Amino acid sequence: MARASIVRHGVSCKRSLGISVAIAIALLARPADAASFSLAPGQLAVGAITTYAVQGDENLLDIARTNDLGYGQLIAANPGVDPWVPGRGRAITLPGIYLVPEGPRRGIVINLSEQRLYYFPPDGRTIETYPIGVGVQGWATPLGVTQVTGKDVHPTWYPPRSIREEKPELPEMVPPGPDNPLGDYALRLGWPSYLIHGTNKPYGVGRNVSHGCIRLYPEDIERLFGEVAAGTAVRVTDDELRLSWIQGELYLAAFPSKQQMDELAINQPMTPATPANLASRVTDAAGSQRDRIDWGIVQYLALKRPGIPYRITKATPTDG
């Protein structure tokens, strides 16, 4: 089977990193729209990697929102590109391919490290995914399971005491409108101090910007708000690695750490750092086929953290 020849960061990916054309076309469902994919039983990946030619004076913030990607997600997939002046006509990689989160396929699943929210509608045949803004250092979202407890249209924001102590200039109440950081829609959670909501600053999606709440683009929260009912389960994880076996090959996606994402957000070089549990996670996932793992590729991905799933099993003699 011929494999797509993809070059990332000066490394030829034809043998080890390329996602096969067959998988990109046949296994990974094409998006029904910006956020929704069909999902067959047992399917472990959705979407596809595509490219986009920069138009006019667009920057990566513009391109991220137009393509429903997070800013940090786009930066990680395009190292070396000037985010503010990428250059007219430059080909930008759109990393729109995702490994389906492990665990129950129901409700909302959030991975803070990935800066992405997944929603499994009750029909069981689709999956939706949205980029998110998450908490800054020191303001983490709780991990674990909760549920949607309420839904507010044009919410009023009452800054908690902890935030007002940090920013004493804030009023006790911010009414609905363009100055409200909650945007036009908010999903309340079983954790009273935390919401899934919109934003009046969409450039914060794909960054560490909040005090623990989950922010979505205004158009994304409007859609999600209309679909999610009170009582919907919400599961929050924080995992820098995701591994999945697809058609006999093991794929790894490595996401930037919170510190690395902060560096990317200010256009600074990402400090290389390998996840502490990398070897054990890969070995456990590989099981009896651990001898097929290309550890050079694993280490490379763990250091570069592109966020895109790549094959980490060695090519078999029948591979092209």
N, C-alpha and C positions, 0 to 999 in steps of 0.2 A: 504494500500500500504506500503510495507516495505521500510524503509529508510536506507541509508548507515550509518554505525556507524563511525563517524569521530571524532577524539580527537584533539583539538587545544589548546595549552597553558594550559594543565591540565584541560580543561573543556570538559565534555562529550557533543558531538554535535548530538547525535542520535535523540533527539526530536526537538531541536530548531535551530541548525546550519547546519545540514546535508542537502546536495543537493541530492534529491532523485535519485535513480538509473534510474528511468524512465526519468527524466529530462536530466540527464547526457547522456543517450543513445539516447532518442527519440527526445527531444525538441531542445537540443543544438547540432547543426550540428558539426560533426567531421571535423577537418581541412583537406582541400584538399591538403595543403602543409603547410609550416611553418607559413604562414601569411594569407591565404585566406580561407574564409568560405562561404558556400552557405547561403543565407539569404532569407527566405520566407516573404511575406507580413505580417506585424504585429509581426514578430519574434523579441523578445527583448533580447535574449542572445545567445552567440555563444561560442563554445569551450568546454573544459572539464579540470578538475583537474586531473593530473596524478602524478606519482612519478618516480624518477630516482635514480638509485644506483650509487654512486660515483665510478669512475674508477681510479685506480692508484693514482697519486698525483694531480688530478684535484682540482681546487678551484672554488668558486662560480662565479667568473668572467668568467671562461671557460664554466661552465655549463649554465650561462645566455646566452652567445652568441650562443652556440650550439643549444639552444632551443628557440632562438629569443625572449628572455625576457630581461627586463632591470635589471641592477644589484640591484638597490634599491627595485624593485618589488620582486625579488627573496629573498632578505634579509628580507623584511617585512613579507613574507609568511613562513619564516623559522627562527623564533626567537630562539636564543640560539645556533645556529650553527656557528662554527668558519668559517668565509668566506674564510680564507686562507688555513686551514687544516681541512676540514669537516670530513675527515676520509674515507678510502677506504670502500666501501660497504654501507655507510650510505644512508638511504632513504631520498631524498630531494623532497619536494613538489614543483611541477611545476604548478604555478597558471595561467594556460592558459585558464581561463574562463572569459568572459567579458560581461557586460551589454551594449547593443547597446546605443550609445549616443542619447539623446533626440534631437528633432528638425529635420530639413529637411535632408533626406537621400541622400545627393548629395555632390560630391566633397570631400574635405579634412576637417576633424574635428579633432582638437587637444585639449586635456585636459592637461594643464600644471601640475596640481596636480597629475594626474594619470601618467604623463610622458609617454603618449601614443598618437600615431597618428592613426586615422581611415580614410580609403579611401573607398568611395562608387563609384565603377565603373559605367559608364553610362548604363550598361545592367540592373541595378536595381535588380539583382539576387544574388549578392555576396557582401561581405565586406572584406576588408583587414585591418590588424592592425599591427602596428610596434612600438617597444619601442623607446624612444627618450631621448636625453640629452637636458636639458633646462637651462635657465639662472641662474646664481649665484645670491645671495642676492644683490639687488641693480641694477640688469640688467634684468629687466622683459621684456618678449615678449608682444607686444600690444595685448589687447583683442578686439574682434570684428570680423568683416568680411572684407576680402580682396580677392585677387585672384592671381593665378600664372600669372606673366607677362612675364617671359622669362625662358629659359633653357640653362645652360652652361655645356658643357663637358670639363673636365680638366680646371676648372676655375682658373683664376689668382686672388689672394687675395690682396686687397689694404686695409691695416689696417686703420680704421677710426681714426681721430684725438683723439677721446676720449680714444681709446685703446692704442694708441702710447704715450699718456700722462701718462697712467698707466704703460706702458712698453716701455720706450724710446729706448730700445735696438732693437726694431723691425724695420725691413727695411720698406721703403715706399711701397714696392711691393714684394709679395712672388709668384714666378712662379709655374706652375703646377709641381707636383712631390710629393715625399714622405714626404716633410716637409710642405706641404700646408695643413693647418687645415680644408680647405673646402672639402678635399677629391677629388674624380674624377668627382662628379656630384653635381650641385646646381640648385635649383628651386628659381627663383627670385620672389619676392612678390610685391604687390602694396605698401607695406611699404618699402621704398628704402633701409633702413639700416638692413633689416632682410631677412634671407634666410632659406630655408629648404635644408640641404646639408649633404654630407658624412663627414667623419672625418679620420684623420691619427692617432687618438687616440681612438680606439673603446671602451676602458675601461671606457670612459666618458659617454657611453649610459646608461641611468638609473640613472643619477646623475645630480646635479645642477652644470654645468661646463661652460656654454657658456656665451656670452655677450648679450644674447637675441635671437640668432639664434636657430633653431631646428636641432639637429644632429641625424643622423641615422647610423646604422651599414653600412659599405661599400656595403655589399651584398643587404641590404634592399633599400638603396637609388638608387642603380642600377636598381632594379626592378621597384620601384615607378617612377623613372625618365622616364623609357621606356613606362609607361602607362598613365602618366598625361600629358594633353595638356595645352598649354598656354590658359588662360581664365578660367581654373578650379577654382571654388569657394573654399575659405579657410576660415574656421571659427575657432577662437581660444577662448577657455574657460579656466577657472581656478576654478574647483569645486572639493572640497575634498569629496563630497558625491554623490552617484548615487543610485536611487531607481527605482525599476520596479516591476510591478505585473506580475507574471508568473503562469499560471494555478491556479489562485485563491489564490496565496500566494505572500506576499510582500517580496522582497529581497533588502538588503542594502549592498553596497560596500563603505567602508570608506578608503580613501587613506591618506598616511602620508602628513603632511604639509611640506612646504619647509624647515623649521627649523628641523623638525623630519627627513626628508630625508638626510639633511646634517649630522645629528648625526649617522644615519645608515651607511652612506658612509664611516665614519671613525671608524666603529665598536664600537660605543658608545651606551649606553642604550638610548632608545627613551624617551624623556620627555613626560609624559602623558598630553594630552590637548584635551578637547572635543570641536568640532566645535560649534561656537556661535549659529548657526542657526539649530542645530541638532533637537531639539524638534519640532520646527515649520515645518521643512522639512518633518519629518516623519509623523507628524499629518496631514499635507496637503495631503501627498501621500496616507495615509490610508483612508482619507475621512470618510465615514459612518461606516467603519470597524475599527476605531481607538481602539475600546475596545479589539481587537484581538492582539494588539501589545504587544510583550514581551519586556518591557522597560529595563529589566535587560540585555538582550542580546544586545539591541541597545546601551546601555551605554558601555558594554564590548567591542563591535566592535569599537565604537568611540574612546575608549582609546587605544586599541591595534592597530588599523589601518592596518589590514592585506592586504587590497586591494582586497580581494576575496569576491564575493557576497554570502551572507548567508541569509537564511530565517529568518525573524524577526516576523512573525505572529505565534501565538500560535497554537499548534497542535489541530486538530479537533478530536472528538471521534473515527473517522474511521481511523486515522493515526496509523500505527504500532509502 
